[in-house]
């Protein structure tokens, strides 16, 4: 495994790999890697000859009042995780390398970015789409691996690839969970032991909602109320910021569940806001 610090160094290695006929997988991350990230790197390493992992805490996707300066970091441990999971190149650029002059070019993905996380964090997805566009330009023709935990982010990136013709095949990968069902996230590190246990209700409520839907309940309102009521039984978990029941491809809100449905929620548990989601397929 080779660590690179600049875009030019990374291009050189990837140009060489492609000249040798080798395929490239890309796993963009913000570091503080956990088993969920490792699963993306492992999948990429299994499906491509070369895997480029990037570790970059992207300032553009944090609002002024968010946790950029104390976002958790542990580069040494991350490099060991990358190596064990099969990464070939790890790009760890500085902010100056990624944004050598104040950036005035931004990528915005309308509509898909406006609901859910976008409504809570209005500048977030432009920051994500812009850095991912840059990372796609660094990675070049490749398969790119993203977790389904950030389901809205994944839908936005898929749409950006179509709209802007990036030569990238986006691969969405299943959520990796703790034993209590909590979706793995770098921000889980902020949870106290009691909050960690309580946060298990997020996934439990989603699984219970899927059972309800599979049992024939098609009203989004009833399913949403069921989830909110289950979450309310855990006093350490706040009232969810949203519980959205949407079409999995378009993220359009559904009143009646049909077809490929995704139930997506966000709730504050102590310091972090946690996200989770689940899919259910029903006859349309
Ligand atoms: O999901 C993340 O970790 C980030 O949003 C991403 C895609 C690496 C862009 O900074």
py3Dmol code that shows the C-alpha trace and the ligand (Angstrom):
import py3Dmol

protein = """\
ATOM      1  CA  UNK A   1       0.000   0.000   0.000  1.00  0.00           C
ATOM      2  CA  UNK A   2       1.234   3.460  -0.888  1.00  0.00           C
ATOM      3  CA  UNK A   3       0.230   6.722   0.803  1.00  0.00           C
ATOM      4  CA  UNK A   4      -0.048   9.771  -1.452  1.00  0.00           C
ATOM      5  CA  UNK A   5      -0.401  13.378  -0.403  1.00  0.00           C
ATOM      6  CA  UNK A   6      -1.078  15.146  -3.687  1.00  0.00           C
ATOM      7  CA  UNK A   7      -3.524  14.856  -6.538  1.00  0.00           C
ATOM      8  CA  UNK A   8      -0.664  14.794  -9.075  1.00  0.00           C
ATOM      9  CA  UNK A   9       1.067  11.855  -7.321  1.00  0.00           C
ATOM     10  CA  UNK A  10      -2.228   9.958  -7.265  1.00  0.00           C
ATOM     11  CA  UNK A  11      -2.959  10.620 -10.946  1.00  0.00           C
ATOM     12  CA  UNK A  12       0.499   9.332 -11.816  1.00  0.00           C
ATOM     13  CA  UNK A  13      -0.049   6.023  -9.993  1.00  0.00           C
ATOM     14  CA  UNK A  14      -3.536   5.576 -11.448  1.00  0.00           C
ATOM     15  CA  UNK A  15      -2.428   6.475 -15.001  1.00  0.00           C
ATOM     16  CA  UNK A  16       0.267   3.814 -14.694  1.00  0.00           C
ATOM     17  CA  UNK A  17      -2.217   1.242 -13.357  1.00  0.00           C
ATOM     18  CA  UNK A  18      -4.659   1.923 -16.202  1.00  0.00           C
ATOM     19  CA  UNK A  19      -1.831   1.782 -18.766  1.00  0.00           C
ATOM     20  CA  UNK A  20      -1.121  -1.713 -17.374  1.00  0.00           C
ATOM     21  CA  UNK A  21      -4.783  -2.588 -17.951  1.00  0.00           C
ATOM     22  CA  UNK A  22      -5.717  -2.576 -14.259  1.00  0.00           C
ATOM     23  CA  UNK A  23      -9.187  -1.567 -13.049  1.00  0.00           C
ATOM     24  CA  UNK A  24      -9.638   1.022 -10.302  1.00  0.00           C
ATOM     25  CA  UNK A  25     -11.988   1.133  -7.302  1.00  0.00           C
ATOM     26  CA  UNK A  26     -12.447   4.306  -5.264  1.00  0.00           C
ATOM     27  CA  UNK A  27     -13.542   4.524  -1.623  1.00  0.00           C
ATOM     28  CA  UNK A  28     -13.939   8.146  -0.495  1.00  0.00           C
ATOM     29  CA  UNK A  29     -13.946   8.629   3.294  1.00  0.00           C
ATOM     30  CA  UNK A  30     -13.503  11.291   5.938  1.00  0.00           C
ATOM     31  CA  UNK A  31     -11.347   8.962   8.035  1.00  0.00           C
ATOM     32  CA  UNK A  32     -11.868   7.637  11.574  1.00  0.00           C
ATOM     33  CA  UNK A  33     -12.581   4.399   9.798  1.00  0.00           C
ATOM     34  CA  UNK A  34     -14.761   1.664  11.245  1.00  0.00           C
ATOM     35  CA  UNK A  35     -15.903  -1.764  10.069  1.00  0.00           C
ATOM     36  CA  UNK A  36     -18.399  -0.129   7.675  1.00  0.00           C
ATOM     37  CA  UNK A  37     -15.578   1.650   5.814  1.00  0.00           C
ATOM     38  CA  UNK A  38     -13.453  -1.508   5.918  1.00  0.00           C
ATOM     39  CA  UNK A  39     -16.303  -3.406   4.225  1.00  0.00           C
ATOM     40  CA  UNK A  40     -16.316  -0.850   1.380  1.00  0.00           C
ATOM     41  CA  UNK A  41     -12.552  -1.171   0.899  1.00  0.00           C
ATOM     42  CA  UNK A  42     -12.746  -4.979   1.033  1.00  0.00           C
ATOM     43  CA  UNK A  43     -15.509  -5.021  -1.578  1.00  0.00           C
ATOM     44  CA  UNK A  44     -13.575  -2.666  -3.824  1.00  0.00           C
ATOM     45  CA  UNK A  45     -10.419  -4.737  -3.430  1.00  0.00           C
ATOM     46  CA  UNK A  46     -12.390  -7.866  -4.366  1.00  0.00           C
ATOM     47  CA  UNK A  47     -13.902  -6.258  -7.480  1.00  0.00           C
ATOM     48  CA  UNK A  48     -10.990  -4.150  -8.802  1.00  0.00           C
ATOM     49  CA  UNK A  49      -7.239  -4.517  -9.361  1.00  0.00           C
ATOM     50  CA  UNK A  50      -6.375  -1.280  -7.541  1.00  0.00           C
ATOM     51  CA  UNK A  51      -8.265   0.382  -4.694  1.00  0.00           C
ATOM     52  CA  UNK A  52      -7.772   4.079  -3.987  1.00  0.00           C
ATOM     53  CA  UNK A  53      -9.074   5.127  -0.575  1.00  0.00           C
ATOM     54  CA  UNK A  54      -9.197   8.826   0.200  1.00  0.00           C
ATOM     55  CA  UNK A  55      -9.154  10.263   3.704  1.00  0.00           C
ATOM     56  CA  UNK A  56     -10.176  13.906   3.750  1.00  0.00           C
ATOM     57  CA  UNK A  57     -12.345  15.750   6.264  1.00  0.00           C
ATOM     58  CA  UNK A  58     -14.038  18.062   3.812  1.00  0.00           C
ATOM     59  CA  UNK A  59     -14.639  21.522   5.292  1.00  0.00           C
ATOM     60  CA  UNK A  60     -17.153  22.389   2.553  1.00  0.00           C
ATOM     61  CA  UNK A  61     -19.749  19.985   3.909  1.00  0.00           C
ATOM     62  CA  UNK A  62     -19.716  21.372   7.473  1.00  0.00           C
ATOM     63  CA  UNK A  63     -21.738  24.460   8.405  1.00  0.00           C
ATOM     64  CA  UNK A  64     -20.087  27.078  10.619  1.00  0.00           C
ATOM     65  CA  UNK A  65     -21.770  25.679  13.753  1.00  0.00           C
ATOM     66  CA  UNK A  66     -20.918  22.019  13.016  1.00  0.00           C
ATOM     67  CA  UNK A  67     -18.182  19.756  14.349  1.00  0.00           C
ATOM     68  CA  UNK A  68     -15.405  20.305  11.738  1.00  0.00           C
ATOM     69  CA  UNK A  69     -12.563  21.225  14.113  1.00  0.00           C
ATOM     70  CA  UNK A  70     -13.240  18.351  16.499  1.00  0.00           C
ATOM     71  CA  UNK A  71     -14.367  15.801  13.912  1.00  0.00           C
ATOM     72  CA  UNK A  72     -12.666  12.603  15.170  1.00  0.00           C
ATOM     73  CA  UNK A  73      -9.361  11.757  13.479  1.00  0.00           C
ATOM     74  CA  UNK A  74      -6.810   8.935  13.835  1.00  0.00           C
ATOM     75  CA  UNK A  75      -4.679   8.714  10.710  1.00  0.00           C
ATOM     76  CA  UNK A  76      -2.316   6.034  11.979  1.00  0.00           C
ATOM     77  CA  UNK A  77      -5.167   3.669  12.827  1.00  0.00           C
ATOM     78  CA  UNK A  78      -6.915   4.541   9.533  1.00  0.00           C
ATOM     79  CA  UNK A  79      -3.830   3.625   7.495  1.00  0.00           C
ATOM     80  CA  UNK A  80      -3.647   0.265   9.279  1.00  0.00           C
ATOM     81  CA  UNK A  81      -7.363  -0.327   8.563  1.00  0.00           C
ATOM     82  CA  UNK A  82      -6.875   0.556   4.878  1.00  0.00           C
ATOM     83  CA  UNK A  83      -3.934  -1.803   4.580  1.00  0.00           C
ATOM     84  CA  UNK A  84      -5.722  -4.690   6.323  1.00  0.00           C
ATOM     85  CA  UNK A  85      -8.817  -4.190   4.142  1.00  0.00           C
ATOM     86  CA  UNK A  86      -6.786  -4.306   0.918  1.00  0.00           C
ATOM     87  CA  UNK A  87      -6.358  -0.669  -0.197  1.00  0.00           C
ATOM     88  CA  UNK A  88      -3.543  -0.126  -2.702  1.00  0.00           C
ATOM     89  CA  UNK A  89      -3.270   3.674  -2.482  1.00  0.00           C
ATOM     90  CA  UNK A  90      -4.433   5.990   0.294  1.00  0.00           C
ATOM     91  CA  UNK A  91      -4.649   9.668  -0.589  1.00  0.00           C
ATOM     92  CA  UNK A  92      -4.476  11.915   2.488  1.00  0.00           C
ATOM     93  CA  UNK A  93      -4.491  15.439   1.076  1.00  0.00           C
ATOM     94  CA  UNK A  94      -4.368  18.640   3.107  1.00  0.00           C
ATOM     95  CA  UNK A  95      -7.124  21.230   2.798  1.00  0.00           C
ATOM     96  CA  UNK A  96      -4.672  23.402   0.801  1.00  0.00           C
ATOM     97  CA  UNK A  97      -4.036  20.557  -1.631  1.00  0.00           C
ATOM     98  CA  UNK A  98      -7.771  20.084  -2.244  1.00  0.00           C
ATOM     99  CA  UNK A  99      -8.691  23.780  -2.176  1.00  0.00           C
ATOM    100  CA  UNK A 100      -5.520  25.733  -3.093  1.00  0.00           C
ATOM    101  CA  UNK A 101      -7.585  28.882  -3.639  1.00  0.00           C
ATOM    102  CA  UNK A 102     -10.981  29.691  -2.117  1.00  0.00           C
ATOM    103  CA  UNK A 103     -13.392  27.580  -4.120  1.00  0.00           C
ATOM    104  CA  UNK A 104     -16.005  29.437  -6.192  1.00  0.00           C
ATOM    105  CA  UNK A 105     -17.146  26.468  -8.298  1.00  0.00           C
ATOM    106  CA  UNK A 106     -19.754  24.297  -6.631  1.00  0.00           C
ATOM    107  CA  UNK A 107     -21.846  21.315  -7.655  1.00  0.00           C
ATOM    108  CA  UNK A 108     -25.452  21.414  -6.488  1.00  0.00           C
ATOM    109  CA  UNK A 109     -27.934  18.620  -7.074  1.00  0.00           C
ATOM    110  CA  UNK A 110     -31.377  20.214  -6.878  1.00  0.00           C
ATOM    111  CA  UNK A 111     -34.536  18.516  -5.594  1.00  0.00           C
ATOM    112  CA  UNK A 112     -32.817  15.441  -4.106  1.00  0.00           C
ATOM    113  CA  UNK A 113     -30.768  17.752  -1.839  1.00  0.00           C
ATOM    114  CA  UNK A 114     -33.668  19.760  -0.502  1.00  0.00           C
ATOM    115  CA  UNK A 115     -35.448  17.338   1.865  1.00  0.00           C
ATOM    116  CA  UNK A 116     -34.351  15.461   4.992  1.00  0.00           C
ATOM    117  CA  UNK A 117     -30.644  16.186   5.710  1.00  0.00           C
ATOM    118  CA  UNK A 118     -30.753  19.008   3.164  1.00  0.00           C
ATOM    119  CA  UNK A 119     -33.611  20.721   5.012  1.00  0.00           C
ATOM    120  CA  UNK A 120     -31.671  20.425   8.296  1.00  0.00           C
ATOM    121  CA  UNK A 121     -28.283  21.343   6.778  1.00  0.00           C
ATOM    122  CA  UNK A 122     -28.866  23.595   3.736  1.00  0.00           C
ATOM    123  CA  UNK A 123     -25.221  23.805   2.524  1.00  0.00           C
ATOM    124  CA  UNK A 124     -24.240  20.211   3.307  1.00  0.00           C
ATOM    125  CA  UNK A 125     -24.982  18.398   0.053  1.00  0.00           C
ATOM    126  CA  UNK A 126     -23.398  21.042  -2.187  1.00  0.00           C
ATOM    127  CA  UNK A 127     -20.248  20.486  -0.099  1.00  0.00           C
ATOM    128  CA  UNK A 128     -20.519  16.713  -0.506  1.00  0.00           C
ATOM    129  CA  UNK A 129     -21.291  16.820  -4.248  1.00  0.00           C
ATOM    130  CA  UNK A 130     -18.434  19.260  -4.882  1.00  0.00           C
ATOM    131  CA  UNK A 131     -15.801  17.201  -3.070  1.00  0.00           C
ATOM    132  CA  UNK A 132     -17.072  13.932  -4.554  1.00  0.00           C
ATOM    133  CA  UNK A 133     -16.888  15.510  -8.032  1.00  0.00           C
ATOM    134  CA  UNK A 134     -13.263  16.429  -7.283  1.00  0.00           C
ATOM    135  CA  UNK A 135     -12.544  12.917  -5.976  1.00  0.00           C
ATOM    136  CA  UNK A 136     -14.097  11.446  -9.136  1.00  0.00           C
ATOM    137  CA  UNK A 137     -11.793  13.652 -11.200  1.00  0.00           C
ATOM    138  CA  UNK A 138      -8.877  12.365  -9.137  1.00  0.00           C
ATOM    139  CA  UNK A 139      -9.987   8.721  -9.389  1.00  0.00           C
ATOM    140  CA  UNK A 140     -10.871   8.856 -13.086  1.00  0.00           C
ATOM    141  CA  UNK A 141     -12.710   5.939 -14.661  1.00  0.00           C
ATOM    142  CA  UNK A 142     -13.549   3.677 -11.741  1.00  0.00           C
ATOM    143  CA  UNK A 143     -16.133   1.974  -9.579  1.00  0.00           C
ATOM    144  CA  UNK A 144     -16.861   4.081  -6.489  1.00  0.00           C
ATOM    145  CA  UNK A 145     -18.150   2.555  -3.242  1.00  0.00           C
ATOM    146  CA  UNK A 146     -20.473   4.335  -0.804  1.00  0.00           C
ATOM    147  CA  UNK A 147     -22.417   3.054   2.203  1.00  0.00           C
ATOM    148  CA  UNK A 148     -26.201   2.998   2.238  1.00  0.00           C
ATOM    149  CA  UNK A 149     -26.204   4.547   5.712  1.00  0.00           C
ATOM    150  CA  UNK A 150     -26.104   7.967   4.057  1.00  0.00           C
ATOM    151  CA  UNK A 151     -28.890   6.973   1.704  1.00  0.00           C
ATOM    152  CA  UNK A 152     -29.735  10.501   0.564  1.00  0.00           C
ATOM    153  CA  UNK A 153     -26.057  11.184  -0.142  1.00  0.00           C
ATOM    154  CA  UNK A 154     -25.887   7.998  -2.217  1.00  0.00           C
ATOM    155  CA  UNK A 155     -28.966   9.013  -4.274  1.00  0.00           C
ATOM    156  CA  UNK A 156     -27.472  12.479  -4.851  1.00  0.00           C
ATOM    157  CA  UNK A 157     -24.130  11.057  -5.988  1.00  0.00           C
ATOM    158  CA  UNK A 158     -25.846   8.602  -8.337  1.00  0.00           C
ATOM    159  CA  UNK A 159     -27.816  11.469  -9.885  1.00  0.00           C
ATOM    160  CA  UNK A 160     -24.720  13.695 -10.175  1.00  0.00           C
ATOM    161  CA  UNK A 161     -22.918  10.904 -12.051  1.00  0.00           C
ATOM    162  CA  UNK A 162     -25.806  10.651 -14.530  1.00  0.00           C
ATOM    163  CA  UNK A 163     -26.252  14.406 -14.933  1.00  0.00           C
ATOM    164  CA  UNK A 164     -22.533  15.205 -15.375  1.00  0.00           C
ATOM    165  CA  UNK A 165     -21.459  11.984 -17.168  1.00  0.00           C
ATOM    166  CA  UNK A 166     -18.712  10.996 -14.746  1.00  0.00           C
ATOM    167  CA  UNK A 167     -17.068   7.768 -15.948  1.00  0.00           C
ATOM    168  CA  UNK A 168     -17.895   6.195 -12.614  1.00  0.00           C
ATOM    169  CA  UNK A 169     -20.035   3.220 -11.649  1.00  0.00           C
ATOM    170  CA  UNK A 170     -21.499   3.974  -8.226  1.00  0.00           C
ATOM    171  CA  UNK A 171     -21.827   0.924  -5.981  1.00  0.00           C
ATOM    172  CA  UNK A 172     -24.094   1.238  -2.923  1.00  0.00           C
ATOM    173  CA  UNK A 173     -23.115  -1.112  -0.075  1.00  0.00           C
ATOM    174  CA  UNK A 174     -25.187  -2.431   2.868  1.00  0.00           C
ATOM    175  CA  UNK A 175     -25.060  -0.747   6.265  1.00  0.00           C
ATOM    176  CA  UNK A 176     -22.728  -2.425   8.761  1.00  0.00           C
ATOM    177  CA  UNK A 177     -24.215  -2.491  12.261  1.00  0.00           C
ATOM    178  CA  UNK A 178     -23.200  -2.885  15.889  1.00  0.00           C
ATOM    179  CA  UNK A 179     -24.655  -5.920  17.681  1.00  0.00           C
ATOM    180  CA  UNK A 180     -27.569  -3.787  19.005  1.00  0.00           C
ATOM    181  CA  UNK A 181     -28.432  -2.777  15.433  1.00  0.00           C
ATOM    182  CA  UNK A 182     -26.941   0.727  15.629  1.00  0.00           C
ATOM    183  CA  UNK A 183     -25.583   1.727  12.214  1.00  0.00           C
ATOM    184  CA  UNK A 184     -21.809   2.178  12.360  1.00  0.00           C
ATOM    185  CA  UNK A 185     -20.734   5.807  12.138  1.00  0.00           C
ATOM    186  CA  UNK A 186     -17.604   7.749  13.052  1.00  0.00           C
ATOM    187  CA  UNK A 187     -19.877   9.964  15.168  1.00  0.00           C
ATOM    188  CA  UNK A 188     -20.899   6.994  17.396  1.00  0.00           C
ATOM    189  CA  UNK A 189     -17.662   7.698  19.238  1.00  0.00           C
ATOM    190  CA  UNK A 190     -19.427  10.672  20.877  1.00  0.00           C
ATOM    191  CA  UNK A 191     -22.066   8.401  22.520  1.00  0.00           C
ATOM    192  CA  UNK A 192     -21.875   7.527  26.220  1.00  0.00           C
ATOM    193  CA  UNK A 193     -22.323   3.796  26.986  1.00  0.00           C
ATOM    194  CA  UNK A 194     -25.986   4.409  27.980  1.00  0.00           C
ATOM    195  CA  UNK A 195     -26.654   6.458  24.840  1.00  0.00           C
ATOM    196  CA  UNK A 196     -25.063   3.729  22.724  1.00  0.00           C
ATOM    197  CA  UNK A 197     -27.502   1.173  24.160  1.00  0.00           C
ATOM    198  CA  UNK A 198     -30.484   3.546  23.804  1.00  0.00           C
ATOM    199  CA  UNK A 199     -29.570   4.329  20.165  1.00  0.00           C
ATOM    200  CA  UNK A 200     -30.331   0.701  19.278  1.00  0.00           C
ATOM    201  CA  UNK A 201     -34.002   1.738  19.226  1.00  0.00           C
ATOM    202  CA  UNK A 202     -33.485   3.527  15.897  1.00  0.00           C
ATOM    203  CA  UNK A 203     -32.866   0.302  14.003  1.00  0.00           C
ATOM    204  CA  UNK A 204     -35.391  -1.645  16.095  1.00  0.00           C
ATOM    205  CA  UNK A 205     -38.108   0.859  15.185  1.00  0.00           C
ATOM    206  CA  UNK A 206     -37.228   0.588  11.487  1.00  0.00           C
ATOM    207  CA  UNK A 207     -37.279  -3.215  11.548  1.00  0.00           C
ATOM    208  CA  UNK A 208     -40.606  -3.174  13.347  1.00  0.00           C
ATOM    209  CA  UNK A 209     -41.971  -0.737  10.727  1.00  0.00           C
ATOM    210  CA  UNK A 210     -40.918  -3.098   7.950  1.00  0.00           C
ATOM    211  CA  UNK A 211     -42.787  -5.938   9.684  1.00  0.00           C
ATOM    212  CA  UNK A 212     -45.878  -3.727   9.829  1.00  0.00           C
ATOM    213  CA  UNK A 213     -45.556  -2.896   6.125  1.00  0.00           C
ATOM    214  CA  UNK A 214     -44.974  -6.535   5.195  1.00  0.00           C
ATOM    215  CA  UNK A 215     -48.073  -7.395   7.226  1.00  0.00           C
ATOM    216  CA  UNK A 216     -50.122  -5.193   4.911  1.00  0.00           C
ATOM    217  CA  UNK A 217     -49.996  -1.692   6.436  1.00  0.00           C
ATOM    218  CA  UNK A 218     -49.587   0.775   3.550  1.00  0.00           C
ATOM    219  CA  UNK A 219     -50.269   4.110   5.258  1.00  0.00           C
ATOM    220  CA  UNK A 220     -47.066   6.146   5.590  1.00  0.00           C
ATOM    221  CA  UNK A 221     -48.657   8.153   8.430  1.00  0.00           C
ATOM    222  CA  UNK A 222     -49.382   5.040  10.482  1.00  0.00           C
ATOM    223  CA  UNK A 223     -45.911   3.630   9.880  1.00  0.00           C
ATOM    224  CA  UNK A 224     -44.286   6.971  10.784  1.00  0.00           C
ATOM    225  CA  UNK A 225     -46.324   7.248  14.006  1.00  0.00           C
ATOM    226  CA  UNK A 226     -45.345   3.694  14.943  1.00  0.00           C
ATOM    227  CA  UNK A 227     -41.639   4.572  14.564  1.00  0.00           C
ATOM    228  CA  UNK A 228     -41.936   7.843  16.496  1.00  0.00           C
ATOM    229  CA  UNK A 229     -43.792   6.103  19.333  1.00  0.00           C
ATOM    230  CA  UNK A 230     -41.197   3.347  19.593  1.00  0.00           C
ATOM    231  CA  UNK A 231     -38.355   5.871  19.671  1.00  0.00           C
ATOM    232  CA  UNK A 232     -40.186   7.848  22.391  1.00  0.00           C
ATOM    233  CA  UNK A 233     -39.777   4.869  24.745  1.00  0.00           C
ATOM    234  CA  UNK A 234     -36.044   5.673  24.985  1.00  0.00           C
ATOM    235  CA  UNK A 235     -35.636   8.872  26.976  1.00  0.00           C
ATOM    236  CA  UNK A 236     -32.000   9.348  25.863  1.00  0.00           C
ATOM    237  CA  UNK A 237     -33.105   9.543  22.217  1.00  0.00           C
ATOM    238  CA  UNK A 238     -34.701  12.811  21.095  1.00  0.00           C
ATOM    239  CA  UNK A 239     -37.869  13.119  19.034  1.00  0.00           C
ATOM    240  CA  UNK A 240     -36.604  12.349  15.488  1.00  0.00           C
ATOM    241  CA  UNK A 241     -35.788  15.356  13.266  1.00  0.00           C
ATOM    242  CA  UNK A 242     -37.607  13.474  10.527  1.00  0.00           C
ATOM    243  CA  UNK A 243     -38.938  10.046   9.654  1.00  0.00           C
ATOM    244  CA  UNK A 244     -39.306  10.059   5.863  1.00  0.00           C
ATOM    245  CA  UNK A 245     -40.975   7.341   3.838  1.00  0.00           C
ATOM    246  CA  UNK A 246     -39.824   7.787   0.276  1.00  0.00           C
ATOM    247  CA  UNK A 247     -39.451   6.182  -3.115  1.00  0.00           C
ATOM    248  CA  UNK A 248     -35.981   4.594  -2.974  1.00  0.00           C
ATOM    249  CA  UNK A 249     -34.864   5.926  -6.378  1.00  0.00           C
ATOM    250  CA  UNK A 250     -36.314   9.446  -6.456  1.00  0.00           C
ATOM    251  CA  UNK A 251     -36.600  10.118  -2.685  1.00  0.00           C
ATOM    252  CA  UNK A 252     -40.107  11.452  -3.414  1.00  0.00           C
ATOM    253  CA  UNK A 253     -42.275  11.231  -0.254  1.00  0.00           C
ATOM    254  CA  UNK A 254     -44.939   8.520  -0.324  1.00  0.00           C
ATOM    255  CA  UNK A 255     -48.361   8.633   1.330  1.00  0.00           C
ATOM    256  CA  UNK A 256     -49.041   5.018   0.448  1.00  0.00           C
ATOM    257  CA  UNK A 257     -46.242   2.474   0.519  1.00  0.00           C
ATOM    258  CA  UNK A 258     -45.686   0.749  -2.833  1.00  0.00           C
ATOM    259  CA  UNK A 259     -42.736  -0.499  -4.885  1.00  0.00           C
ATOM    260  CA  UNK A 260     -39.166   0.081  -3.662  1.00  0.00           C
ATOM    261  CA  UNK A 261     -39.638   2.032  -0.439  1.00  0.00           C
ATOM    262  CA  UNK A 262     -36.996   3.501   1.874  1.00  0.00           C
ATOM    263  CA  UNK A 263     -37.708   4.622   5.409  1.00  0.00           C
ATOM    264  CA  UNK A 264     -35.102   7.162   6.505  1.00  0.00           C
ATOM    265  CA  UNK A 265     -34.735   8.868   9.885  1.00  0.00           C
ATOM    266  CA  UNK A 266     -32.459  11.136  11.864  1.00  0.00           C
ATOM    267  CA  UNK A 267     -32.463  11.709  15.615  1.00  0.00           C
ATOM    268  CA  UNK A 268     -30.203  13.346  18.154  1.00  0.00           C
ATOM    269  CA  UNK A 269     -28.789  10.975  20.768  1.00  0.00           C
ATOM    270  CA  UNK A 270     -26.765  13.004  23.251  1.00  0.00           C
ATOM    271  CA  UNK A 271     -24.240  14.948  21.202  1.00  0.00           C
ATOM    272  CA  UNK A 272     -24.443  13.319  17.741  1.00  0.00           C
ATOM    273  CA  UNK A 273     -27.306  13.306  15.282  1.00  0.00           C
ATOM    274  CA  UNK A 274     -27.600   9.751  14.052  1.00  0.00           C
ATOM    275  CA  UNK A 275     -29.010   8.566  10.726  1.00  0.00           C
ATOM    276  CA  UNK A 276     -30.481   5.223   9.815  1.00  0.00           C
ATOM    277  CA  UNK A 277     -32.656   3.760   7.093  1.00  0.00           C
ATOM    278  CA  UNK A 278     -34.158   0.528   5.862  1.00  0.00           C
ATOM    279  CA  UNK A 279     -35.594  -0.717   2.587  1.00  0.00           C
ATOM    280  CA  UNK A 280     -38.815  -2.605   1.969  1.00  0.00           C
ATOM    281  CA  UNK A 281     -40.157  -3.830  -1.358  1.00  0.00           C
ATOM    282  CA  UNK A 282     -43.936  -4.034  -1.761  1.00  0.00           C
ATOM    283  CA  UNK A 283     -46.209  -4.822  -4.660  1.00  0.00           C
ATOM    284  CA  UNK A 284     -46.911  -1.575  -6.546  1.00  0.00           C
TER     285      UNK A 284
END
"""
ligand_1 = """\
10
LIG
O -19.763 9.927 3.497
C -18.707 10.552 3.727
O -17.847 10.132 4.512
C -18.468 11.873 3.031
O -19.652 12.592 2.894
C -17.747 11.734 1.670
C -18.601 10.980 0.668
C -16.424 11.016 1.857
C -17.464 13.123 1.092
O -16.661 13.890 1.951
"""
view = py3Dmol.view(width=600, height=400)
view.addModel(protein, "pdb")
view.setStyle({"model": 0}, {"cartoon": {"style": "trace"}})
view.addModel(ligand_1, "xyz")
view.setStyle({"model": 1}, {"stick": {}})
view.zoomTo()
view.show()
